[in-house]
Amino acid sequence: MRIEVYESDAEALEAAAALAEAFLKDGPNAQPAVGIAGGRSGRAIMLALSGRDGIPWKRARFCAVDEPLEEPSNRALLREHLLVPRGVPSPAVEEEDRTGAWEAEVRAAAGSELAFDLLVLELGSGGEIGVLDAERLAAADGAASIVQTPGRIGLGPAALRAARRAILVATGAERKHALAAAVRAANGAALPAHLVLPSARVTWCVDRAAAAELLRDAQPAPA
């Protein structure tokens, strides 16, 4: 399992943005479907992506990975910090039916089967990815592409597993326990991060603070 560890959160975010740019620039889909994490950390991801000129802004179809139904809207965040600055047409976000509006935007981006070309995800401090924490993942139908909770709607396990390419970002010391648990339990209990473990299609970009527990226990490679 290979994890990219960077000295700072800024470096991890820029590395994730560069990977996204490289994939979208040369990807096989003329209109790639891209899902992006929301929230405070998602905003940082969006700002890093917005500085990349190689992303096909006029062709790609963007949406938020999940949408809170009461808290500030991730759809609005995406529009404000990524789409509008890059001149990408986007709908207004005043709809009262957040559930329906989010699902319509996701299906417009990725089709009825929610086949994403790229997901840029964020590991939460509790180990959650979007709407999925360990409890919700255990309760969800593994074939579900969308999961709704009392306060949030977002991509389900099937959509995360099916993405052609995924980038998982984890930054800050508050994520060190979640990151270590995901790696140490990779062959054990099901956690959201296990849907997108590092592989040929998935890259984890983390900073040193988030990787602190793993680095503490790391062993030098044999000479």
CORMOVEN-V573131 format. One record per residue. N is the residue number from 1. PHI is phi in whole degrees, 0 to 359 (none if undefined). OMEGA is omega in whole degrees, -180 to 180 (NA if undefined). Layout:
# CORMOVEN-V573131
N PHI OMEGA
N PHI OMEGA
This chain:
# CORMOVEN-V573131
1 none -177
2 250 178
3 236 179
4 276 -178
5 250 -178
6 241 -175
7 296 -175
8 227 177
9 295 180
10 298 179
11 292 178
12 296 180
13 293 179
14 294 177
15 296 178
16 297 179
17 296 179
18 295 177
19 297 179
20 298 179
21 300 -178
22 297 -179
23 292 -176
24 290 -179
25 295 -175
26 248 -176
27 292 -175
28 284 -176
29 270 -180
30 292 178
31 233 -174
32 295 176
33 268 -174
34 233 174
35 253 -174
36 232 179
37 299 179
38 248 180
39 77 -177
40 298 179
41 290 177
42 299 177
43 301 179
44 296 176
45 297 180
46 299 -180
47 296 177
48 295 179
49 294 -175
50 296 179
51 274 -176
52 261 -177
53 280 -178
54 278 178
55 287 -180
56 285 -172
57 300 -176
58 280 -177
59 255 -176
60 291 179
61 245 -172
62 253 172
63 205 177
64 274 -180
65 296 178
66 208 -178
67 218 173
68 289 -175
69 267 179
70 236 -177
71 286 177
72 308 -171
73 284 172
74 290 177
75 296 177
76 294 178
77 298 179
78 298 180
79 296 -174
80 289 -170
81 257 -179
82 228 -171
83 288 -179
84 298 179
85 301 180
86 263 176
87 71 180
88 269 178
89 301 -180
90 210 -180
91 288 172
92 293 -174
93 236 -177
94 272 -175
95 303 177
96 286 -180
97 272 -178
98 296 -179
99 300 -179
100 294 -179
101 294 179
102 298 -177
103 297 178
104 297 -180
105 292 179
106 295 -180
107 290 175
108 295 -179
109 281 -168
110 247 179
111 82 -175
112 296 -179
113 266 179
114 53 178
115 264 -178
116 274 172
117 281 -178
118 213 169
119 242 174
120 252 -170
121 251 178
122 227 175
123 277 -180
124 282 -177
125 293 177
126 263 -179
127 89 -179
128 282 171
129 233 -176
130 61 -178
131 280 -172
132 265 163
133 252 -175
134 300 -179
135 293 -180
136 294 179
137 296 179
138 296 -177
139 275 -174
140 282 169
141 292 -178
142 300 179
143 268 -177
144 283 176
145 270 179
146 228 178
147 234 177
148 241 175
149 246 179
150 304 -177
151 238 -173
152 199 173
153 229 -178
154 193 -179
155 293 179
156 265 -175
157 299 -178
158 296 -179
159 293 179
160 293 -179
161 290 -172
162 274 -177
163 301 -180
164 296 -180
165 214 178
166 221 175
167 234 179
168 250 -179
169 251 174
170 221 -179
171 225 175
172 95 -177
173 297 -179
174 292 179
175 255 -174
176 295 180
177 291 -180
178 296 -180
179 294 180
180 297 180
181 297 -180
182 296 -179
183 285 -176
184 291 -179
185 258 -175
186 301 179
187 252 -177
188 238 -176
189 299 -178
190 284 176
191 235 -180
192 307 -179
193 297 -180
194 288 174
195 287 -176
196 222 176
197 293 179
198 306 -177
199 197 178
200 296 -178
201 255 -175
202 233 175
203 238 173
204 259 175
205 248 -176
206 230 176
207 264 -175
208 297 -180
209 295 180
210 290 -178
211 268 -171
212 304 -178
213 293 179
214 293 -179
215 293 179
216 298 -177
217 264 -175
218 291 178
219 251 178
220 301 177
221 292 179
222 299 -179
223 292 NA
